[in-house]
């Protein structure tokens, strides 16, 4: 038998030694993107609003689910958030997965024993839609052959073995069931899984670079607060049918009032509608009742402190207002052409009522974002 020479041990070893991405190039890319997006701002806003109107979940049909009651939604969303954190998917994949799940529940009946399978499959689809590296080595923390460390989020697609493990062995799910459910979800949603999200109005281009450490710690805390507020809207059944643009206007209003983070319309690619008082009240309620599971998924202490302050505002408001108004129906499309503003007396009264009765106990602003460019 012919003897072959031994193969060097390091010949097929996967190595990853990226270099830091140049900050000067990052600043130039963000400036170019911002200038281009501003030129088509109204067109981008109209397109995003139209797409979200088409793919909006139907809360009337979701409420008719025989087994998925509102009480079961909180632990199910906690499970989905835990899966997103354990599998290290993109930060915004959790929100997209929950939206896909709600759209699926608007068309199909989901039983309790199938809920985790459908939710985990939606997370798998969201990870593919939001980015990732569909490669045999995609289970690695860094992408295969990546040259630079940053600035974009280095997302990954969860392995089916991970999803099966997270769904607990007692569920009896296997990888084949996820593949079948993926096709069933795609057919049900007509293969439309790339809809715009609330982050189009909440996040700036620069804030999407936080995963690689290109933002200061202060701005990273602001990003964490924004992600937390967006995720809180998924737990409340009253906010499912509200247009994400309206929710984003209330998100910026709450951040401005509680944290002192001013909204700069020039930093965002989409235009915000008017602030709705009823939506802001419901958002404060959702924040004050934030699930402990969602709070545990946060990696910064700013989020629990923010939830505590929002709870204070909500309790102060409840002490003066016996019943909060129900969310108003979505406004006409013309309303979305107006810029965000907070000079509405109804909006101001939400927070002014809290401050007038307990001004001596009013919390001070938490964080002030650093608007300086990275150096």
Secondary structure by P-SEA (a helix, b strand, c coil): ccccccccccccbbbbbbccccaaaaaaaaaaaaaaaaaaaaaaaaaaaaaaaaacccaaaaaacccccccaaaaaaaaaaaaaaaaccccaaaaaaaaaaaaaaacccccccaaaaaaaaaaaaaaaaacccccccccccccccccccccccbbbbbcaaaaaaaacccccccaaaaaaaaaaaaaaacccccccccccccccccccccccccccaaaaaaaaaaaaaaaaaaaccccccccaaaaaaaaaaaaaaaccccccccccccccccccaaaaaaaaaaaaaccaaaaaacccaaaaaaaaaaaaaaaaaaacccccccccccccccccccccccccaaaaaaaaaaaaacccccccccccccccccc
